[in-house]
Amino acid sequence: MHEFALGFMAWSIVTNIALLSAGLNPMQTFWFNFLVFAGSAQLAVMPLIAGDYPLWTIWFTAFVVNLRFVIFSAAIQPYFKKYPFWGRVGIGYFNGDIPFAKFLQKFPSPSKSSADHGQLSYFLGMALSNWLVWQAGVLLAIAFGTYIPNTWGIGFAGALALVALVIPAIKDKTSLVSAIAAIFTCILTVNFPYRLTIVCSVIAGVGSAVLMNAKFKKVRYD
């Protein structure tokens, strides 16, 4: 997680400076991050909050942007299904793009025995570190956000952190086709409203991976 910490913190700072600029006071910004903890959704709803859009529009936008977590949850469900309901709720709250991707790189398949072989500890270590780094960025934005000039371009550091996460994960034809499909879908849908480009790109990437896996299975059995 440490290799992504600076980029992720920069992303948090930029996101929360935007929230403060949109009219939220420091206390509202703090609790927004504590209760929501979803940077992409927060950035998506920020202009809606600033534009005094209807509440249902803000909720709907956040819902659409966060639909990718349905896919994330389905992917890690086999690993943690044995835990109590509220334990799974906590795992879901702390889940995020970086912990999810790093966890699946470490554990490509669930443990077949009753022991989790460190899966829960690894996930919580990643997820809690991720959460703490984000909240540190929140506090820095609240305390010093007005002193950070836009010319520094620190928001780009967050994008670089995600690129550094994705590139090493492309190890075979399936992941390559999935990444290419997501990239082209993102380019084609970048002007869609409500940040629908995120959902479309996730669907395209996952759909491509499913089709590639089905093709390889057919070839193997033939």
Residue, then its C-alpha position, 0 to 999 in steps of 0.5 A: m500500500h505504501e507505494f500508492a499512499l502519496g498518490f492516493m493522499a493527493w487524490s483525497i486532498v484534491t477531492n476535498i478541496a473541491l468539496l470545500s470550494a463547492g460550499l461544504n464547511p469543514m465539518q460537513t466535509f469531514w463527515f461526508n468522507f467518514l460516512v461516504f468514503a467514495g472519492s469518485a462519487q464525491l467528485a461526481v456529486m460536487p458540481l451538483i451540490a454546488g449547482d443546488y441540484p435536487l437531492w434525488t439527482i445527487w443520490f442517483t449520481a452517487f449510486v450510478v458511480n458506485l455501482r462498480f462496488v457491486i462487482f467488487s463485492a461479488a468478486i470478494q464474496p467467496y472469500f468472506k462469506k463465512y463471516p457474520f453479516w455485520g462483519r461483511v458490512g464492515i469489509g464492504y465499507f472499507n473496500g476500495d479500488i486499490p485494496f480490491a485489486k491488490f487483494l485479488q493479485k495476492f489471492p487469485s482464488p479463495s481458500k478451500s479450507s476453513a482457515d483463510h490463510g491470512q486473507l482477512s488480515y491482508f485485506l483489512g491491513m490494505a483497506l484500513s491503511n487505504w482509509l487512514v491515508w484518505q482521511a489524512g488527506v481530508l484533514l490536510a485539505i481542511a487545514f491547508g487546502t486554501y494554501i495549495p495552488n492549482t498550478w501544482g497539479i497534485g490531482f494528477a498524482g492520484a491518476l498516476a497511482l491508479v495507473a501504477l496499480v493497473i499496469p502490473a495486473i495486466k498479465d495475460k490476454t484476458s486482462l489485456v483485452s479487458a483493459i483495452a475494452a475499458i479504455f475505449t469505452c471510457i473514451l467513447t462515453v467520457n461526455f456521458p452525464y452522471r459519470l456514467t462513463i465509469v459504469c460503462s467502462v467497468i461493464a465493458g471491461v468485465g464483459s470482455a473478461v467473461l467472454m475471453n474466459a468463455k472462449f478459452k474454456k471452449v477451446r480447452y474442452d474442444 
